[in-house]
Amino acid sequence: MSRRQKIEAMLADDPQDVFLRYSLAMELDKEGDHDASVAKFDELTRGAPPYVPAFFMAGQQLTRLERLDEARAYLRDGIEAARQQGDAHAAGEMSEFLASLGSAGE
């Protein structure tokens, strides 16, 4: 059984487990199924509360795919979500990564 299959089996028992859903998105990225991975991260960013690490991972993945405008949008939203949740560390990491991408259109 692959790692992805194990995660999917655990999700069948607990479909709302945020960490398992995040792990599945990470596995999909590793397998090269980027659209499915980004979709899973996106679901996590829309939860209540939003899952802050999903914003950062979506931003990093989209950057690797050279989809910089989308990456910047996830990072901006993630910074705001992190601040609202009192996670200054995550907000700082995403701010630094966003700054490293430069301005749109460069």
N, C-alpha and C positions, 0 to 999 in steps of 0.2 A: 504494500500500500504506500503510495507516494505521500509526501508531506501535505500536499494540497488535499488529497483524498481524506487524510486524517482530520485536517481542519474542517472540511466539509461535513464529515461524519459527526464531529463534535457540535458543529453549528446546527445540524439536524435536531440535536437534543436541546440546544439553547440558541435559537436564532437571533436573539437580541444581545448576545455577548459581544460587547464592543471590541474587546481585544481579539477575539477570534475573527471578527469581521475585518479588523485591521490586518491581522495576520494573513487572511485570505487575499486581501488586496496586495500585500507585499509578495506573496507567492505568485500571483498573476503577473506582477511586474517582472519577477525573476524568469517566468516562463515566456515572457515576451508578449503577453496578451495585454497590451497597454491600454486599449480602450476599456476593457473590462476592469482593469485595475483602477484606472482613473474614476470610472463609474462607482466602484466600491468606496474609494476615498471620498468621492462627492457625497454619497449617501451618509457617510460618517460626519461630514462637515455640516450636514443639514439636521442632525439629531438634536435632541434637547436634553442636555446641553451639547453643543457641537464638540466633537472629539478633536482637540487641538493638534495632536501629532499628525492627523490626516491632512491638514492644510499644508504642513511642511513637506510631507512625503509627496503629496500631489504636486507641489511646486517644484521639488527636486526632479521628479519623474518628467514633468512637462518640460523642464529646462533641458534634460537629456534628449528629449524628443524635439528640441528646438521650437517649442510652442511657448515662446517667452511671454507673450501678452497674457495667455491663460495662466502661466506660472505666476506672473506678477499679481494677477487678480486673486488667486488662491492665497498668496502670501499676504497681501493687504488684508483680506478678510480674516486670515488666521491671526494676524497681529492684533486685530480688533477683538477677536474671540478670546485670545489669550489674555489680553488686558482685562476684559470683562470678567474672566475667571480668576484674575489675580495671579496669573502665571507670567511674571516678568521675565523669567529665564527664556521661556519659549518665544515670547514676544521679541526679546533681544536677538535670539538666534535667527528668527525669521526676518527681522529688520536688517541684520547684517547680510543675510543671503540675498534679500531683495536689493540692497544697495550694490551688491557685487554684480547684479544683472544689468545695472545701468538704467538709463531712462528708456522709455519706449521709443522706438524709431532710430536708435543708435546703430 
